[in-house]
Amino acid sequence: MRLGMVGLGRMGANMTRRLMRGGHQLVVSDLSADAVKQLAGEGAGGSTSLEDLIAKLTPPRAVWIMVPAGGPTEATVQKLAQHMQAGDAIIDGGNSYFKDDVRRSNELKSKGIHYIDVGTSGGVWGLERGYCMMIGGPKEAVQRLDPIFKTLAPGKGDIPRTPGRERLGGTAEDGYIHCGPSGSGHFVKMVHNGIEYGIMQAYAEGFDIFKNATCKDLPEDMRYDLNLPDIAEVWRRGSVVSSWLLDLTAMALTENPSLSEYEGFVQDSGEGRWTIQAALEEAVPADVLTAALYVRFRSRQQHTFAEKMLSAMRQKFGGHVELGATKPAKATKTAPPAIKKPQTPPRGLQKVRRKSSSMS
């Protein structure tokens, strides 16, 4: 298929590459001419503006947006809509608020333009591992774009089939699903990220307890100088708490058990707050997810080993670096061979603060 891609950051650029590897034709656009030139050199069609991008696509057109949520996405959608026609589709693959999706979808209906929201998880690893996608929008438009979603998705991989799953069918085992009408894709991704906060916080607190097991307030015969990299590694092998986040934690601790290069300033990218808001509107208790969000707020005032753990995990899965850094950490570019499952945690759009190189 022929697809327009707007926004060539970490995820947008790698999604473009994965699609081109899958045989699709891409026309790309970005505020950075250098970013466009880079992808054009790899086989994509370049464009000088959104109008130029649309002119290079054949109706019914499809344009995928990978720009920051909020104002940048809103402006991009509105400008694209001015030059698109009935039957065309705008796909928002960022982390937009699902209520904004519903509003935009309703606004575009009068022009016959389809609006599709895609909650996309994959981060800096998605190029090779694929992207887990939660899709919302009109069924007919989603079905037309299925070849795009199938190429971006991780596929079945070597994950054992859930017993009874063979009777259900669908695309979930391939790593993407049509959740429902407009907004539902980002709603599912929103809660996914809220859960991510809770899981990360649980690991961080557990390892903080390990880190402080040498506390002088403890009886001397109950102090333990524990090997944190070894604990993370052994939990990866047969433990019920194993996960891809734990894989990344093991990587970070192996590189530096003290995590001294992290300050522990943990940003939130919006989805955690929206998840708690949804819980309030539905009168659903969300104790763990709320507490995990509040810890991130507190981390910007004081920094514990647990918060360094959170910073380390965010840097590993999404390449997020701490705000105020003079020497940002480099994300490992090659996935460790022990990681086999294609599912990945989602990427965030915000950066987090990092210590200066003198603290590394």
Salt bridges, closest charged atoms under 4 A:
GLU42 OE1 - ARG17 NE 2.73
GLU51 OE2 - LYS79 NZ 3.96
GLU51 OE2 - HIS83 NE2 3.63
ASP52 OD2 - LYS56 NZ 3.26
GLU74 OE1 - ARG103 NH2 2.80
GLU74 OE1 - ARG104 NE 2.75
ASP88 OD2 - ARG61 NH1 2.81
ASP92 OD2 - ARG104 NH1 3.77
ASP100 OD1 - ARG103 NH2 3.57
ASP101 OD2 - HIS186 ND1 2.58
GLU107 OE2 - ARG103 NH1 3.37
GLU128 OE2 - ARG21 NH1 3.14
GLU173 OE2 - ARG161 NE 2.80
ASP174 OD2 - LYS150 NZ 4.00
ASP174 OD1 - LYS156 NZ 3.10
GLU233 OE2 - ARG236 NH1 2.89
GLU233 OE2 - ARG237 NH2 2.40
ASP247 OD1 - ARG236 NE 2.63
GLU255 OE1 - LYS316 NZ 2.68
GLU263 OE2 - HIS303 NE2 3.42
GLU263 OE2 - ARG353 NH2 2.97
ASP268 OD2 - ARG273 NE 2.75
ASP268 OD1 - ARG300 NH2 2.53
GLU281 OE2 - LYS99 NZ 2.73
GLU307 OE2 - ARG298 NH2 2.37
